[in-house]
């Protein structure tokens, strides 16, 4: 898969959305979702020249928004010298073909735009594999309706990704490519599984950072761990998972994992392709839901993330809600609760409270102790390695001296052998 990163004149795009009575909330377009689409377009390197929101009872089976409205879009395209139209809704191949014939320029939908951004953002081999898989799954059912778009393969929005010759090959070859990509990603999952087993063996809890795109997840990870991830004010800045160790307190170390940002109407094939990354949620001991406290659509975005958490995380996983950018809102605008903290990742405010919340949420009180075991209890060394954090093991004349962090249950079993509480 080749991406073209050369400088190009920004695409000028008219944004169009359909608000139909028969649509679910996730399918319909509103002024707010069109604003988000504009932010996505700017992230992809484009420029919005105008917006049109159409209201209908049902979508037109041929041209989606109706031929009259499509001709109105064409007039706006010509008046603003635009080079493409981007729809906030998902379009069928037939819709795309009909709209391109009427309007006379390339037509993309929201999913294609998000895929383009992902193609720009993916840096690691894993990230590129995931993006390529999502692109092929998106394009496979659309091959018959992509004529005009295929002729433009190059450097513009919607053209980054599998090239012309690949897309014009038959469906069998594309399915084979999808199969190979899935096999490669399965190998990535297996590597992650080995790493995860190693962490579990050392009993280091995993805290996964989740949140709506651009909520400040990378900024928080950078502040807490010095990870050095580029943290810019743009959507989908982080695609590749970064994991770092964090010392929460004297008794607790955790692995902190960043994840790709969520967004409304995230294409399902993207969620599928990014499962190798998102499965961190399934194995996390705690989820840290970072929320942009200053976001005017905060509640809707919280709902989007909560739904994806329910879909991807194991049931019962505790969640801390960290209201980031709290310095930009009044105290009354942030809810109060046991698992709620107000922070400013950029300014480093509220971090002590966040650490306390993480320690509380991870369950029972932990004990940092030194135990001296008789050699007849040598089997306990393996038990501690499997179920506790072992800092050091020293075989002395007086017995096996182990510095370890244990939970209440193990502490109760070893109480008689504790020689020092740290």
C-alpha positions in Angstrom: 0.0 0.0 0.0 1.4 3.4 -1.0 0.5 6.7 0.4 1.3 9.9 -1.4 2.5 12.6 1.1 3.5 15.3 -1.5 2.2 18.8 -1.1 -1.0 19.4 -3.1 -3.4 22.3 -3.5 -6.1 21.8 -0.7 -9.3 20.2 -1.9 -12.2 22.6 -1.8 -15.2 20.6 -0.7 -19.0 21.3 -0.3 -20.3 19.3 2.7 -23.8 17.8 2.5 -25.9 16.0 5.1 -29.3 14.3 5.0 -31.6 14.4 8.0 -34.3 11.8 7.2 -37.3 10.9 9.5 -36.6 7.2 9.0 -32.9 7.5 10.1 -31.6 6.5 13.5 -29.7 9.1 15.5 -26.4 7.5 14.4 -27.4 7.7 10.7 -28.7 11.2 10.4 -26.9 14.5 9.8 -27.3 17.6 11.9 -25.7 21.0 12.0 -23.4 19.6 14.8 -22.3 16.6 12.8 -21.7 18.8 9.7 -19.4 20.9 11.9 -17.5 17.8 13.0 -17.3 16.8 9.3 -15.7 20.1 8.6 -13.1 19.5 11.3 -12.5 16.0 9.7 -12.1 17.7 6.3 -9.6 20.2 7.7 -7.7 17.3 9.4 -7.5 15.6 6.0 -6.0 18.8 4.5 -9.2 20.1 2.8 -11.2 23.4 3.0 -14.9 23.7 3.4 -16.6 26.0 0.8 -20.2 25.5 2.0 -22.6 23.3 3.8 -26.1 22.0 2.8 -28.4 20.1 5.2 -31.4 18.5 3.4 -34.5 17.3 5.3 -36.6 14.5 3.8 -38.9 11.8 5.0 -36.8 9.1 3.4 -33.6 9.1 1.3 -34.0 9.0 -2.5 -33.2 5.5 -3.7 -31.2 6.9 -6.7 -29.5 10.2 -5.7 -30.0 10.0 -1.9 -30.9 13.7 -1.5 -33.1 13.9 -4.6 -32.2 15.2 -8.0 -33.4 18.8 -7.3 -31.2 19.1 -4.2 -28.3 17.4 -6.1 -28.5 20.1 -8.8 -28.5 22.8 -6.1 -25.3 21.2 -4.7 -23.9 21.3 -8.2 -24.6 25.1 -8.5 -22.8 25.7 -5.1 -19.9 23.6 -6.3 -19.6 25.6 -9.5 -20.0 28.9 -7.7 -17.3 28.2 -5.1 -14.9 26.4 -7.6 -15.1 23.3 -5.4 -13.4 20.1 -6.4 -15.4 17.5 -4.4 -18.5 16.9 -2.3 -18.4 15.1 1.0 -21.5 13.6 2.5 -22.0 13.2 6.3 -24.0 10.0 5.7 -22.8 6.7 4.4 -23.6 6.3 0.7 -24.2 3.2 -1.4 -22.1 2.6 -4.6 -25.2 3.5 -6.7 -25.7 6.7 -4.7 -22.1 7.7 -5.4 -22.4 7.0 -9.1 -25.7 8.9 -9.5 -24.5 11.9 -7.5 -21.2 12.2 -9.4 -23.1 12.1 -12.7 -25.4 15.0 -11.5 -22.9 17.1 -9.7 -19.8 16.5 -11.9 -17.2 16.2 -9.2 -15.9 13.4 -7.0 -18.3 12.4 -4.2 -17.1 10.9 -0.9 -18.9 9.9 2.3 -17.9 10.3 5.9 -16.4 6.8 6.1 -14.1 7.5 3.1 -12.9 10.8 4.7 -12.1 9.1 8.0 -10.2 6.3 6.1 -8.2 9.0 4.3 -7.2 10.6 7.7 -6.3 7.2 9.0 -4.1 6.6 5.9 -2.2 9.8 6.6 -1.9 9.2 10.4 -0.8 5.5 10.5 3.0 5.4 11.2 3.8 1.9 12.5 3.5 -1.3 10.4 0.6 -2.4 12.6 -1.3 0.8 12.0 -0.7 0.7 8.3 -1.9 -2.9 8.1 -5.1 -2.0 10.0 -5.8 1.0 7.7 -5.2 -1.0 4.5 -7.5 -3.8 5.8 -10.2 -1.2 6.5 -9.8 0.4 3.1 -10.2 -2.8 1.2 -13.2 -3.8 3.3 -14.7 -0.4 2.5 -13.9 -0.6 -1.2 -14.8 -4.2 -2.0 -18.6 -3.7 -2.1 -18.2 -0.3 -3.8 -15.9 -1.3 -6.8 -18.7 -1.1 -9.3 -19.6 2.4 -8.2 -16.1 3.9 -7.9 -15.4 4.7 -11.6 -14.8 8.5 -11.3 -12.9 8.1 -8.0 -10.6 5.4 -9.4 -9.5 7.6 -12.2 -8.2 10.1 -9.7 -5.9 7.9 -7.7 -3.1 10.1 -6.5 -2.6 12.7 -3.7 -6.0 14.2 -3.1 -8.5 13.5 -0.3 -10.0 10.0 -0.7 -7.3 8.8 -3.0 -4.7 7.8 -0.5 -4.5 4.0 -0.2 -4.8 1.0 -2.5 -3.8 2.1 -5.9 -5.7 2.0 -9.3 -4.2 -1.3 -10.5 -5.1 -3.1 -7.3 -8.7 -1.8 -7.2 -9.3 -2.7 -10.8 -8.2 -6.3 -10.3 -11.0 -8.7 -9.7 -12.8 -9.2 -6.4 -11.1 -12.6 -5.8 -7.6 -11.0 -5.6 -8.9 -8.3 -3.2 -10.5 -10.9 -1.0 -7.2 -12.8 -1.0 -5.4 -9.6 0.0 -7.9 -9.1 2.8 -7.3 -12.6 4.0 -3.5 -12.0 4.0 -3.9 -8.8 6.0 -6.1 -10.5 8.5 -3.5 -13.2 9.0 -0.7 -10.6 9.5 -2.9 -8.8 12.1 -3.6 -12.1 13.8 0.2 -12.4 14.3 0.1 -8.9 15.8 -2.6 -10.1 18.2 -0.5 -13.1 19.2 2.5 -10.9 20.0 0.3 -8.7 22.1 -1.1 -11.8 23.8 2.5 -12.8 24.8 3.2 -9.3 26.1 -0.1 -9.3 28.0 0.7 -12.7 29.6 4.0 -11.4 30.7 2.4 -8.4 32.3 -0.2 -10.6 34.0 2.5 -12.9 35.3 4.1 -9.9 36.9 0.7 -8.7 38.1 1.0 -5.2 36.6 -2.5 -3.9 36.2 -3.4 -2.3 32.8 -5.1 1.0 32.6 -6.4 1.8 29.1 -7.0 5.5 28.2 -10.2 5.9 26.1 -12.1 8.9 24.9 -13.6 10.9 22.0 -11.0 12.0 19.4 -9.2 15.2 20.5 -10.2 14.9 24.1 -6.6 15.1 25.3 -5.6 11.4 25.8 -2.1 11.8 24.4 -1.4 15.0 26.3 -2.4 13.1 29.5 -0.2 10.1 28.7 2.7 12.5 28.0 2.3 14.4 31.3 2.1 11.2 33.4 4.8 9.2 31.7 6.9 11.5 29.5 6.0 9.3 26.5 6.8 12.1 24.1 3.8 11.4 21.8 2.9 14.3 19.4 -0.2 15.9 21.0 -1.8 18.3 18.5 -5.2 19.9 18.4 -6.5 17.8 15.6 -8.7 14.7 15.2 -7.2 11.2 15.2 -3.7 12.4 16.0 -2.9 9.0 17.6 -3.6 5.7 15.8 -0.8 3.5 17.1 -1.1 2.3 20.7 1.5 3.5 23.1 2.0 1.8 26.4 4.2 3.1 29.3 4.7 2.1 32.9 3.4 4.5 35.5 4.1 4.6 39.2 0.8 5.5 40.8 2.0 5.2 44.4 4.6 3.4 46.5 2.4 0.3 46.4 1.2 0.4 42.8 2.7 0.4 39.3 0.4 0.2 36.2 0.8 -0.1 32.5 -0.9 2.9 30.9 -2.1 2.3 27.3 -3.3 5.0 24.9 -5.9 4.1 22.3 -7.3 5.5 19.0 -9.9 8.2 19.6 -13.5 7.3 19.1 -15.9 9.3 17.0 -19.6 9.4 16.1 -20.5 7.2 13.1 -17.1 5.4 13.3 -17.3 3.0 10.3 -17.8 -0.6 11.6 -15.0 -1.9 9.3 -12.6 0.5 11.0 -13.6 -0.9 14.4 -13.1 -4.4 13.1 -9.7 -3.6 11.5 -8.5 -1.9 14.7 -9.4 -4.7 17.0 -5.8 -5.6 17.4 -5.4 -2.2 19.1 -8.8 -1.9 20.7 -8.6 -5.3 22.3 -6.4 -3.6 24.9 -9.8 -2.6 26.3 -10.9 -6.2 26.7 -8.0 -7.0 28.9 -7.7 -3.7 30.8 -8.2 -3.8 34.5 -9.4 -0.2 34.5 -10.6 2.3 31.8 -9.7 5.9 32.1 -12.3 7.8 30.0 -10.9 11.2 29.1 -13.6 13.8 28.4 -13.2 17.3 27.0 -15.0 19.3 29.7 -15.2 22.3 27.3 -16.8 20.4 24.4 -20.2 21.8 23.6 -21.4 18.3 22.5 -19.9 16.7 25.5 -22.8 14.5 26.5 -23.4 13.1 23.0 -19.7 12.3 22.8 -19.7 10.6 26.2 -22.6 8.5 25.0 -20.6 7.4 21.8 -17.6 6.3 24.0 -19.8 4.5 26.5 -21.4 2.5 23.7 -18.0 1.5 22.3 -16.8 0.6 25.8 -19.9 -1.6 26.3 -19.0 -3.3 22.9 -15.3 -3.7 23.4 -14.5 -3.9 27.1 -15.2 -6.9 29.4 -18.3 -6.4 31.5 -17.8 -4.9 34.9 -14.5 -3.2 34.1 -14.3 -0.1 36.4 -14.3 3.3 34.6 -12.9 6.6 35.9 -14.2 9.7 34.1 -11.5 12.3 33.8 -12.9 15.7 32.8 -10.0 17.2 31.0 -9.5 20.9 30.1 -11.3 21.7 33.4 -9.4 25.1 33.4 -11.7 26.2 30.5 -15.0 25.7 32.3 -16.5 26.7 35.7 -16.5 24.1 38.6 -20.3 23.8 38.4 -20.0 22.4 34.8 -18.2 19.3 36.0 -20.2 16.5 37.7 -19.3 15.2 41.2 -18.9 11.5 41.8 -16.7 8.8 43.3 -15.2 7.9 40.0 -15.0 11.4 38.5 -12.0 13.7 38.6 -11.4 17.2 37.1 -8.0 17.6 35.4 -6.0 19.8 33.1 -3.5 17.5 31.3 -1.8 20.5 29.7 -1.3 22.3 33.0 -0.8 19.2 35.1 -3.7 20.0 37.4 -5.7 17.4 39.3 -3.1 14.7 38.9 -2.9 13.7 42.6 -6.6 13.2 42.7 -6.4 11.1 39.5 -3.7 8.9 41.0 -5.8 8.4 44.1 -8.8 7.5 42.0 -6.8 5.0 40.0 -5.5 3.3 43.2 -9.0 3.2 44.7 -10.5 1.8 41.5 -8.0 -1.0 41.2 -9.5 -2.7 44.2 -8.2 -4.1 47.4 -5.5 -2.4 49.5 -2.0 -3.5 48.4 0.9 -4.1 50.8 4.5 -3.4 50.0 6.4 -5.8 52.2 9.6 -7.9 52.6 9.0 -11.5 53.6 11.5 -14.1 54.6 10.4 -17.6 53.8 11.9 -20.9 54.9 13.3 -23.0 52.0 10.6 -25.6 52.7 8.1 -22.9 51.3 10.1 -22.5 48.0 6.9 -23.1 46.0 5.5 -19.8 47.3 8.1 -17.9 45.2 6.4 -19.0 42.0 3.0 -18.1 43.5 4.2 -14.6 44.2 5.6 -14.3 40.7 2.3 -15.3 39.2 0.0 -13.3 41.6 1.9 -10.3 42.9 4.6 -7.8 42.0 8.0 -9.2 42.9 10.6 -6.5 43.3 13.6 -8.7 44.3 14.4 -12.3 45.5 17.5 -13.0 47.6 18.5 -16.5 48.8 20.2 -16.0 52.2 21.4 -18.2 55.0 18.2 -17.3 56.9 15.8 -18.1 54.1 14.4 -16.7 50.9 14.0 -12.9 51.2 11.5 -11.4 48.9 10.4 -7.8 48.4 6.9 -7.9 47.0 3.6 -6.0 46.6 0.7 -8.3 47.5 -3.1 -8.0 47.9 -5.0 -8.6 51.1 -5.4 -12.3 50.4 -1.7 -13.1 49.9 -0.9 -10.7 52.8 -3.0 -12.8 55.1 -1.3 -16.0 54.0 2.2 -14.5 54.5 1.6 -12.3 57.6 3.7 -14.5 59.9 6.7 -14.2 57.5 6.6 -10.4 57.0 9.9 -8.9 58.2 9.4 -5.4 57.0 6.5 -3.2 55.9 7.6 -0.6 53.3 
